[in-house]
Amino acid sequence: MGNAEFDIRAIFDVVKMNLEDFVDGSVITTVVPNRQNCLAEESAIRLENGKVYQDMFLRLRNVESGEIELQLQWINIPNAKSFQGS
């Protein structure tokens, strides 16, 4: 079984933005593959039905071969402490 890592900072940064001027289906930003992440291709962060999503394909490490497809969705939790990003 392999493993993969990804950084969720980019989706946090998008969630903190004022997204009122973006139309539904807009790609807000993309994250490109590099040596520090396991991305197999560009990862789009988009606005869909008023929600923020990030789609990604991750290349698995410590195995002969393999990839995994993920979709992250930001969910606001009422009364939760707000994200205090650095």
C-alpha positions as a Markdown table, in Angstrom:
| # | Residue | x | y | z |
|---|---|---|---|---|
| 1 | Met | 0.0 | 0.0 | 0.0 |
| 2 | Gly | 1.4 | 3.4 | -1.0 |
| 3 | Asn | 1.1 | 6.8 | 0.5 |
| 4 | Ala | 0.7 | 10.4 | -0.7 |
| 5 | Glu | 0.8 | 13.9 | 0.8 |
| 6 | Phe | -1.0 | 17.1 | -0.2 |
| 7 | Asp | -1.1 | 20.6 | 1.2 |
| 8 | Ile | -4.5 | 22.0 | 2.0 |
| 9 | Arg | -3.3 | 25.6 | 2.3 |
| 10 | Ala | -4.4 | 26.5 | -1.2 |
| 11 | Ile | -8.1 | 25.6 | -0.6 |
| 12 | Phe | -8.0 | 27.5 | 2.8 |
| 13 | Asp | -6.7 | 30.6 | 1.0 |
| 14 | Val | -9.5 | 30.4 | -1.6 |
| 15 | Val | -12.2 | 30.0 | 1.1 |
| 16 | Lys | -10.9 | 33.1 | 2.9 |
| 17 | Met | -11.3 | 35.2 | -0.4 |
| 18 | Asn | -14.3 | 37.2 | -1.4 |
| 19 | Leu | -15.9 | 34.9 | -3.9 |
| 20 | Glu | -19.0 | 37.0 | -4.7 |
| 21 | Asp | -17.6 | 38.2 | -8.1 |
| 22 | Phe | -16.9 | 34.7 | -9.4 |
| 23 | Val | -19.6 | 32.9 | -11.5 |
| 24 | Asp | -20.6 | 29.3 | -10.8 |
| 25 | Gly | -18.1 | 26.8 | -12.2 |
| 26 | Ser | -15.2 | 29.3 | -12.1 |
| 27 | Val | -11.7 | 27.9 | -11.5 |
| 28 | Ile | -10.4 | 30.2 | -8.8 |
| 29 | Thr | -6.8 | 28.9 | -8.9 |
| 30 | Thr | -4.7 | 25.9 | -9.7 |
| 31 | Val | -1.9 | 24.1 | -7.9 |
| 32 | Val | 0.9 | 22.7 | -10.1 |
| 33 | Pro | 2.8 | 19.5 | -9.5 |
| 34 | Asn | 6.3 | 20.0 | -8.1 |
| 35 | Arg | 8.9 | 18.1 | -6.1 |
| 36 | Gln | 7.2 | 18.9 | -2.8 |
| 37 | Asn | 3.8 | 17.5 | -3.6 |
| 38 | Cys | 2.5 | 14.2 | -4.9 |
| 39 | Leu | 0.3 | 15.8 | -7.6 |
| 40 | Ala | 0.3 | 13.9 | -10.9 |
| 41 | Glu | -1.3 | 16.8 | -12.7 |
| 42 | Glu | -2.6 | 20.4 | -12.1 |
| 43 | Ser | -5.2 | 20.5 | -9.3 |
| 44 | Ala | -8.1 | 22.9 | -9.9 |
| 45 | Ile | -9.8 | 24.7 | -7.0 |
| 46 | Arg | -13.2 | 25.8 | -8.2 |
| 47 | Leu | -16.5 | 27.3 | -7.1 |
| 48 | Glu | -19.6 | 25.1 | -7.8 |
| 49 | Asn | -23.1 | 25.9 | -6.4 |
| 50 | Gly | -21.6 | 28.3 | -3.9 |
| 51 | Lys | -19.2 | 25.7 | -2.5 |
| 52 | Val | -15.4 | 25.4 | -2.9 |
| 53 | Tyr | -14.0 | 22.1 | -4.3 |
| 54 | Gln | -10.5 | 20.9 | -5.1 |
| 55 | Asp | -9.9 | 18.0 | -7.5 |
| 56 | Met | -6.6 | 16.2 | -7.5 |
| 57 | Phe | -4.8 | 13.2 | -8.8 |
| 58 | Leu | -2.0 | 12.1 | -6.4 |
| 59 | Arg | 0.9 | 9.8 | -7.4 |
| 60 | Leu | 1.4 | 7.2 | -4.7 |
| 61 | Arg | 4.9 | 6.9 | -3.1 |
| 62 | Asn | 6.6 | 3.7 | -1.8 |
| 63 | Val | 4.9 | 1.5 | -4.3 |
| 64 | Glu | 5.8 | 0.4 | -7.8 |
| 65 | Ser | 3.0 | 2.4 | -9.3 |
| 66 | Gly | -0.4 | 3.9 | -8.5 |
| 67 | Glu | -2.5 | 7.0 | -8.4 |
| 68 | Ile | -5.5 | 8.1 | -6.4 |
| 69 | Glu | -8.2 | 10.6 | -7.3 |
| 70 | Leu | -9.6 | 12.9 | -4.6 |
| 71 | Gln | -12.1 | 15.7 | -4.4 |
| 72 | Leu | -12.0 | 18.0 | -1.4 |
| 73 | Gln | -15.0 | 20.1 | -0.5 |
| 74 | Trp | -14.9 | 22.9 | 2.1 |
| 75 | Ile | -17.7 | 22.7 | 4.6 |
| 76 | Asn | -18.4 | 25.5 | 7.0 |
| 77 | Ile | -19.3 | 24.2 | 10.5 |
| 78 | Pro | -21.5 | 26.6 | 12.5 |
| 79 | Asn | -20.0 | 27.7 | 15.8 |
| 80 | Ala | -16.6 | 26.2 | 14.9 |
| 81 | Lys | -13.4 | 28.2 | 15.5 |
| 82 | Ser | -12.4 | 30.0 | 12.4 |
| 83 | Phe | -9.2 | 29.0 | 10.6 |
| 84 | Gln | -6.2 | 31.0 | 11.8 |
| 85 | Gly | -3.9 | 30.4 | 8.9 |
| 86 | Ser | -0.2 | 31.5 | 9.0 |
